[in-house]
Structure formats: C-alpha cells, structure tokens
C-alpha cells in the first residue's frame, strides 16, 4: 500500500512538472512579424522648363525677383529630371545651390564651356549615374561650338545623356533642346538632327526628349519627331483644349500653342502629365509654364 502511494505521488509530481514546462513554453512563445520589403519607386518625375534668360531686363519679372518661385516650382514636384532652357551658368548654379540633391550636364552654347545659354539637364544625383553625355550644335558642323546654320540668327543646341538608374537597374536616354524662335527651316532641320542622333544610339532603351520647340504640333518640326515613334506624353493622358498654351508672357496667358514638350518612346508609360500654372498673386516663375510628367518603365 505504501509503495502504491509513493508511486502515485511520483506520478503526480511528473504530471505537475510536465504541465509546468508546457505552460512556460506557451507563455514564452515568440510571435514573428515579417516586415514587407519596401517597394522600389520606379516612377520618373520629369519636367521641361524654360526658366527665361537671366540677364533679360524684365523689370519686376527679372530673375532676382522670381528665382525663388523657380526653385519652389521645381522642388514641389520632386523631379528626377529637369530639362531646362535659356538658363545661364549663374542661374543653373543658383538652382543647384538651392536644390543640392541635383547635379547637371550641359555647356554654354556660345563656346561649349560656360558662355551663353545652356540646355542643361538637371538630374537627381543620388539615384542616377551619368554613363555618357554630350552637347551638339544644330548646324552643318554639330561638333563646332557656337556654330549655326539653316537661317537661325541665334546659336541652338541639344544636350543629351545616357543614365543608369541605381534604384531599378534601368538604363535610358534623356535629351533636351531649345529650338529657334524665328526660323522654320532651322526648327525643321534641328528636329531632323535630333532624330538622327537618337538613331545613332542604335538602342531599344527608353528615350525621353524634353524641350522648348517654339512651335505647335501642326508644324512639320513636331511631325518629324512624332513620325519617329516619339509621342507627346501630355496628350497621352489629357484631352486637347484651347487653353494648352505654355508661353505665358509673364501674364498667365494660356491660349497660344503648346510649345513645350516631354516626348517619350514606347518603352515608357505616362501616369500623369500637367502644365504647372503656379503663380504668386499673379506673378509667374517664368514666361513659360513648366510641363511635368510622371513616367514609368514598361514591364
């Protein structure tokens, strides 16, 4: 009887210990919560912006009175690329000083160094690496700095770069132009020169072409661009209206032609595009509205 009682006590102790161990294990069980990997941002925020010649005597619209608006209208969009037109070296440097996340490619059109207007391309330097860049002149001698042909009294240039995207691993081209405001033959021949340059890349990579083309889409200049399978990104997502004008004369006018463009090839999609008419009490950052587009690489 005593042995049976001792055996029962031992069994009770073992059951107690078993229950205690399981209770402790359950009470200290670790719950693992897996955090999702952050999605890589593949969008490309692209602007084209004629910032107006910095030495022009525009009275209250001169550079020193409006440059802060220029900085703000760029920064508010958080662009990956800004194709600028008419900027002088000091203007480009002031933009970079205020927006230090950007670097640029481009040279002055007068001497291929720092003199004259740039067609500079600003880019987000933490995301993109410049593989190759070049500026060429719209003339019969495109490698000769300051050269001009085809009836334009003012020197005209194209700056382009081949970029590598560290976020997505994509490689693509961005070109930026400012065509002549007077000579139709110059604009037409310049458009042909841009197309020939793109052909020389011999690539299937994405292409972005920004610029002030100084003409509406009805002129042959634009038809030359679109016939090469480049499309105005704005009209891929917006209907045409009679208020698409982008030259505003510092007065907010919008009834003229849309002369500022962001063209893309079929390797890119457009999520959104708009003409930015931002102003402060009727004062505008430039005599052109910037055009902005949110692009995406096609899968």
C-alpha positions, 0 to 999 in steps of 0.5 A: 500500500505504501509503495502504491502511494509513493508511486502515485505521488511520483506520478503526480509530481511528473504530471505537475512538472510536465504541465509546468514546462508546457505552460512556460513554453506557451507563455514564452512563445515568440510571435514573428512579424515579417516586415514587407520589403519596401517597394522600389519607386520606379516612377520618373518625375520629369519636367521641361522648363524654360526658366527665361534668360537671366540677364533679360531686363524684365523689370519686376519679372527679372530673375532676382525677383522670381528665382525663388518661385523657380526653385519652389516650382521645381522642388514641389514636384520632386523631379528626377529630371529637369530639362531646362532652357535659356538658363545661364551658368549663374542661374543653373548654379543658383538652382543647384545651390538651392536644390543640392540633391541635383547635379547637371550636364550641359555647356554654354552654347556660345563656346561649349564651356560656360558662355551663353545659354545652356540646355542643361539637364538637371538630374537627381544625383543620388539615384542616377549615374551619368554613363555618357553625355554630350552637347551638339550644335544644330548646324552643318558642323554639330561638333563646332561650338557656337556654330549655326546654320539653316537661317537661325540668327541665334546659336541652338543646341541639344544636350543629351545623356545616357543614365543608369538608374541605381534604384531599378537597374534601368538604363535610358536616354534623356535629351533636351533642346531649345529650338529657334524662335524665328526660323522654320527651316532651322526648327525643321532641320534641328528636329531632323538632327535630333532624330538622327542622333537618337538613331545613332544610339542604335538602342531599344532603351527608353528615350525621353526628349524634353524641350522648348520647340517654339512651335505647335504640333501642326508644324512639320518640326513636331511631325518629324519627331512624332513620325519617329515613334516619339509621342507627346506624353501630355496628350497621352493622358489629357484631352486637347483644349484651347487653353494648352498654351505654355508661353505665358508672357509673364501674364498667365496667358494660356491660349497660344500653342503648346510649345513645350514638350516631354516626348517619350518612346514606347518603352515608357508609360505616362501616369500623369502629365500637367502644365504647372500654372503656379503663380504668386498673386499673379506673378509667374516663375517664368514666361513659360509654364513648366510641363511635368510628367510622371513616367514609368518603365514598361514591364 
